[in-house]
Amino acid sequence: MKQVQLQTPKYLYMGGKIRPWEEGVIHVGAEAVVRGLNVFEGVKGYWQQNGDFGIVLLEKHYQRLQHSAKLLHIPCPWTYEQYRDATCGLMATMVEPGRDMWARTTLLVTEGYWGIGTVADLVITAYHQEQKIPDPIDLGLSTWQRPADVALPARIKTSTNYQAGRLARIEGRARGCSEMILLNSQSRVGEASGACVLIVRDGTVITPTAAEGALESITLDAVEAIARSYGIPFVRRPVERTELLIADEMALCGTLCEVALINSYEGQPLPADQPILGKLQAAYFDAVRQVKPHPFITAVPVQPGGVEDVRRAVSA
């Protein structure tokens, strides 16, 4: 099996300041370790057409982080401005010409016991990514399910919500699939292991609703806004598993996977030319890079600088 080479960044943000990577430690007795208690957001920074570097949709990610924290009773005393400055500050220390970045902004529960005396820390890690449109992927259907809202709500973006997705990915690798779709408890489509599902039928883009077990996706909202600006019909409704087999086009979308077209589903090839989702994919990348700006997709500028300069700016 091919070994994955993980990045080891120089810095992270933890305990209110930018630190060397090696200092990013947490006690073994913390609820983040014992019970996997955390909520997080993945945010993406892109090099813009004008030469600036910007983090897209940052405030929307902060708002969703607050919602997740509220649902898991995790205190989040950081204001948006503090969250923004910490995220921008870390990226500023690490940004490299010609490479985009993805950052994980996590509220880790460091103190407390079963909801009593809960204390969290904002921890941010950032990683470089190549500037490229995702390659088409092979997709399969997992035997694992998305949990129901009364078990583990899909709208909580927490690491524990990705356990079924992890198992699905492991299952998929044995079948030559890089991503897998999880059904919900009613055997309808929920989402993929780490992204939302888009299909096209008769010229309409269709995606499951949040009530079906899909994350309330910010990237999906952006794709919908782009579709509507082009006059492309976009519908959120329950999707049956058999619809995936007869879809005209198919893609996944999310902050990390962006908009990725599907090469095959359950071994059945999809057309190489996917005119509707291909158009939305191209428009999404034009928007996040401000080649063709879209009003839904805003970007917070990051000013590259040395770590000491950034530390002083973040702590000011």
Secondary structure as the mmCIF struct_conf table of DSSP 4:
data_model
#
loop_
_struct_conf.conf_type_id
_struct_conf.id
_struct_conf.beg_label_comp_id
_struct_conf.beg_label_asym_id
_struct_conf.beg_label_seq_id
_struct_conf.end_label_comp_id
_struct_conf.end_label_asym_id
_struct_conf.end_label_seq_id
HELX_LH_PP_P HELX_LH_PP_P1 LYS A 2 VAL A 4
BEND BEND1 LYS A 10 LYS A 10
STRN STRN1 TYR A 11 MET A 14
TURN_TY1_P TURN_TY1_P1 GLY A 15 GLY A 16
STRN STRN2 LYS A 17 PRO A 20
HELX_RH_3T_P HELX_RH_3T_P1 TRP A 21 GLU A 23
TURN_TY1_P TURN_TY1_P2 VAL A 28 GLY A 29
BEND BEND2 ALA A 30 ALA A 30
HELX_RH_AL_P HELX_RH_AL_P1 GLU A 31 VAL A 34
BEND BEND3 ARG A 35 ARG A 35
STRN STRN3 ASN A 38 TRP A 47
TURN_TY1_P TURN_TY1_P3 GLN A 49 ASN A 50
BEND BEND4 GLY A 51 GLY A 51
STRN STRN4 PHE A 53 VAL A 56
TURN_TY1_P TURN_TY1_P4 LEU A 57 LEU A 57
HELX_RH_AL_P HELX_RH_AL_P2 LEU A 58 LEU A 71
TURN_TY1_P TURN_TY1_P5 LEU A 72 HIS A 73
HELX_RH_AL_P HELX_RH_AL_P3 TYR A 80 MET A 94
TURN_TY1_P TURN_TY1_P6 PRO A 97 GLY A 98
STRN STRN5 ARG A 99 TYR A 113
TURN_TY1_P TURN_TY1_P7 TRP A 114 GLY A 115
STRN STRN6 ILE A 116 GLU A 130
BEND BEND5 GLN A 131 LYS A 132
HELX_LH_PP_P HELX_LH_PP_P2 ILE A 133 PRO A 136
STRN STRN7 ILE A 137 GLN A 145
HELX_LH_PP_P HELX_LH_PP_P3 ARG A 146 ALA A 148
TURN_TY1_P TURN_TY1_P8 ASP A 149 ALA A 151
BEND BEND6 LEU A 152 LEU A 152
TURN_TY1_P TURN_TY1_P9 ALA A 154 ARG A 155
BEND BEND7 ILE A 156 ILE A 156
HELX_RH_3T_P HELX_RH_3T_P2 SER A 159 TYR A 162
HELX_RH_AL_P HELX_RH_AL_P4 GLN A 163 ARG A 173
TURN_TY1_P TURN_TY1_P10 ALA A 174 GLY A 176
BEND BEND8 SER A 178 SER A 178
STRN STRN8 GLU A 179 LEU A 183
TURN_TY1_P TURN_TY1_P11 SER A 185 GLN A 186
BEND BEND9 SER A 187 SER A 187
STRN STRN9 ARG A 188 ARG A 188
STRN STRN10 VAL A 189 ALA A 192
BEND BEND10 SER A 193 ALA A 195
STRN STRN11 CYS A 196 ARG A 201
TURN_TY1_P TURN_TY1_P12 ASP A 202 GLY A 203
STRN STRN12 THR A 204 THR A 207
HELX_RH_3T_P HELX_RH_3T_P3 ALA A 210 GLU A 212
TURN_TY1_P TURN_TY1_P13 GLY A 213 GLY A 213
HELX_RH_AL_P HELX_RH_AL_P5 ILE A 218 SER A 229
TURN_TY1_P TURN_TY1_P14 TYR A 230 GLY A 231
STRN STRN13 PHE A 234 ARG A 236
STRN STRN14 GLU A 240 GLU A 240
HELX_RH_AL_P HELX_RH_AL_P6 ARG A 241 LEU A 245
TURN_TY1_P TURN_TY1_P15 ILE A 246 ILE A 246
BEND BEND11 ASP A 248 ASP A 248
STRN STRN15 GLU A 249 GLY A 254
TURN_TY1_P TURN_TY1_P16 THR A 255 CYS A 257
STRN STRN16 GLU A 258 TYR A 265
TURN_TY1_P TURN_TY1_P17 GLU A 266 GLY A 267
STRN STRN17 GLN A 268 PRO A 269
HELX_LH_PP_P HELX_LH_PP_P4 LEU A 270 PRO A 271
BEND BEND12 ALA A 272 ALA A 272
HELX_RH_AL_P HELX_RH_AL_P7 PRO A 275 VAL A 288
TURN_TY1_P TURN_TY1_P18 ARG A 289 GLN A 290
BEND BEND13 VAL A 291 LYS A 292
TURN_TY1_P TURN_TY1_P19 PRO A 295 PHE A 296
STRN STRN18 ALA A 299 VAL A 302
HELX_RH_AL_P HELX_RH_AL_P8 VAL A 307 SER A 315
#
